[in-house]
Amino acid sequence: MKDIPESASLIEYPCDFPLKIFGAQHPDLAQSVLEVIVKHAPDYDAASMEMRASRTAKYISLTCTIHATSRAQLDALYRELCAHPLIKMVL
């Protein structure tokens, strides 16, 4: 992944930034996502996490809106979430 200067970003920091995380139905998914999010955004309010099951309940989508402070923070968060075995996709 090539580093892009933060000045080239279309996002102005700090800002509230929604993350949409998709994973297979698993009892540990929400807690696992929360642990990764709090590691990168310690001020994240866990009560604000939104969870929705797919029509067949095979998948879960989580929406977490963090207070993003930098591109580096978001990049590190995306990398860790995408590498997690329970997570299928992050938008």
N, C-alpha and C positions, 0 to 999 in steps of 0.2 A: 504494500500500500504506500503510495507516494504521499509525503506530507505536503499539505496545502497550507500556506500561511493563513493564520486566523483572520488577517485583514481581508482575505479574499472570500470569506464566508458571507453568505446571505443572511445569516442569523446575527442579531445584535445581542451580545451578552452583557449582563445577566438577563435571563428570560425564563418564562415558564415553558417547558418543552414536553409535549406528550409523547410517550413511547407506547407502541402497541406491540404486545408480546403474545405469540401464539405457541401453544404446546399441546401435547396429547393429554387427555384426562388422566391426571395422576394426583394422589393425595398430597404430595410434597411440592407440586408446581408453584403454588402461590408463595409458600414460605421460601422456597429456593430463589424465586425472582426477587422477593423482598430483601433477602440477604445480600444479593448482588447490588441491588439499587442503593441500599443504605450504605454499602461500602463506598460507593462513588458519590452519593448525594446524602450525606448524613442527616440533613434536615428534612428528608422526605417523610411525609405523614402517611403511615401505613393505612390509616382509616380512609384515605382518599383513593385507594386502589379499587378499580372497577373490574368486575369479573363477569364474563358472559360465556355460557356454554353454547356450542354449535347446535344446530337443529337435531342432530343425532346424538349429541352429548359425547361424541368421541374426542372432541377438541375443546380447549378453553382459550378464550382471549382475555388478556389482562391489559388494562389501560392504566398507565402510571404517569402522572404529570409531575416532572421534577423541576426544581429551580436550577437550570443549567448555568454554570458560571464560565465555561470555556469550551472551545472545540475539543481540546485534549480530554476534558472530562467526558464529553459525549462519545468520543472515539473509543476511549478505554471501556466505557460502559457498554457500548454496542459490541465490542470485541468479546468481552466476558459473557454477555448474554448469549451471543451467537454461538459461543463455544460450549455452552451448557448442554448436557445430554438430554434434558427434558424439554428444551426449547427448540421449536421447529423453525420459527421465523420472527424477526424483529423489524418493525417499521417505525 
